[in-house]
Amino acid sequence: MPAHSSDLSSDVLAGEWPSTHRIAEAVLAIWPEHERYIRKSLAGRDAAMMRTTETLAEAVLLLVSDRLDAIAAHYRWTCDRLREEELFFHREGRYRLSTFAEADAEVYSDAAYMEKYMDGLLLSQVLWFNHAASCHFFLTELPALLQPGGSLLEIGPGHGLMMSLALRDFGLSSANAWDLSEVSLDQTRAALERLGHHGCHFAVQNVMDVPADTPPADLVVLSEVLEHLEDPKSVMRKLHAQVRPETGRIFINVPINSPSPDHLYLMRTPDDARALLNDTGFEILKDGFFATQGTALERALRNKISVSACMIARPV
């Protein structure tokens, strides 16, 4: 065990949640000062949420294979970049970038930057309360609102974790993934295969240019996508036709007050997030708001602390 901490192995974390413990220890081995943050983030999770956290951790360890130490270093690098954006946000009251062209020039077109950034965000799914809570909401709230044997469409599937959870637990008949980048889809395909999921369909597809004869899906998922767009409401209006009428559902996960190197669209309140659905032809059936480190929502909003907004809706 590293000598950096008060020994996380003495916690229930080490025995009952070994994969979560392994990821936490890898990060603390190169960043001991992060222990207080991790402990506070984990302390706010009940047993059910910890089971989801452990599921995520197991998937992450499969994905990173023998690169955990390097991924942990990239997680620290990513947090440093996020801290820079937070300082700007709290000083200026806005996100630093506002156009896709800016994000592309600074982030997306820089392969080395993107590798570190995506690696860091992968570990955040386990270590950040709001990210783990969003996945837990997805897993626990959606099944009762879905028709059995339905079809899934995820837009911007990233690491593939949300799609993997849906394929494991939702009894789906088919799954499709859309992205603007063939490279990103290749990475998602490889991740899902490593996690044991085969038979998904992948397509390079711009949401604003979907063929009219494209069949609607029973579940459409956009997790941490809309904040990267200049005009997310125009995308939501286009997506209305991709959700099956009456029985179809859409799951949206967007951050509030969450400055990041490639975030463009700033939402300051839960109502700002809800407006993405309320103003574009959807009725919200269930929502949940989860702040960094489990901070109370009112306090998080008052202090402009990042909040993940999760919403399940149907087309109307």
Secondary structure as UniProt FT lines:
FT   TURN            3..4
FT   HELIX           8..10
FT   HELIX           12..16
FT   HELIX           18..30
FT   HELIX           32..34
FT   HELIX           35..43
FT   HELIX           47..64
FT   TURN            65..66
FT   HELIX           68..92
FT   HELIX           100..103
FT   HELIX           104..108
FT   HELIX           111..127
FT   HELIX           129..141
FT   HELIX           143..145
FT   TURN            148..149
FT   STRAND          151..155
FT   TURN            158..159
FT   HELIX           161..169
FT   STRAND          174..179
FT   HELIX           182..194
FT   TURN            195..196
FT   STRAND          201..204
FT   HELIX           207..209
FT   TURN            212..213
FT   STRAND          219..223
FT   HELIX           226..228
FT   HELIX           232..239
FT   HELIX           240..242
FT   TURN            245..247
FT   STRAND          249..256
FT   TURN            261..262
FT   HELIX           270..278
FT   TURN            279..281
FT   STRAND          282..291
FT   HELIX           292..294
FT   HELIX           297..302
FT   TURN            303..304
FT   STRAND          307..315
//
